[in-house]
Amino acid sequence: MEHYNDVRLNSAIGYITPKDMLAGRQQEIHAERDRKLEEARKQRQIRRQQAA
């Protein structure tokens, strides 16, 4: 039960844990994911430009 509530990401609630959902952290978690994805896109673009 602890693993399900505290660790396992649940697809029905946006791939966050039930514990985080109840704590109201979904906006914070999604914002951090978006930031990481944007940084990865920038790094890929830089690597492509350097390879060309």
N, C-alpha and C positions, 0 to 999 in steps of 0.2 A: 504494500500500500504506500509506503514512504517513497519508493522509487517512482511509482505512478504519479504521485502528487508533486514531488520535488525535483525529479530528474527528467522523466519522459516528456518529450515534446508532443503536444496533441494537435493534430492537423485540423480538427473541428474548431479550434479556438485560435488559429493563426500561428501554429507551431511555437507555442509557448507552453510552459508548465501550468497546470491548474493552480498551483500555489501563486505564481506570478500574476495570473489572471485575477484571482481573488484579491491580491494586494494592489491591483490597479496599475501594474507596471507595463502593460502591453504597449502603450504609446512610447515609452522610454526604450523598450526592447526593439520595437520596430524602427525607431529613429536611429538607434545604434547600428542595426543591420543595414539600413539605407546608407549610413555614413561609410561603413566598411565596404559596401558594394561600390560606391562612388570612388573611393580611394583605390580599389582594385582596378576599376576601369581606367583611371588616370595612369596607374602604373603600367598597365598593358599598353596603353597608347604611347607612353614614353619608350617602352621597350621596342615597340614596332617602329617608331621613328628612328631609334638608334640602330636598328638592324637594317634599315633601308639605306 
